[in-house]
C-alpha cells in the first residue's frame, strides 16, 4: 500500500489502515467487558465452548483440500534445483 500511495497522502492512508486494523480489537474488548458485567461466567464458558465446537465442525466439514502441485513439478524439484541427488538426501 505504501509503495502505490502518493507521498502527500501517505499519512492519511496509514492512519486509515491503522484504524481498520485495530478498531475490531477495541470493539471486541468493549463487547467482552459488557459480557463480563452482565453474564455469569458459566454462560460465557458454555458460549465459548459451543463456538469452538461449531468452528471445529465447520472446518472439518468445509475445510480446504490440500493443494495439488503444478503440472510437471515433482515433489523433489528442490533437489534438482540445488543439484542434489536422491542419495544425498538420505
Helices and strands as residue ranges (DSSP letters): G 7-9, H 10-38, H 41-62, H 77-82, H 86-89
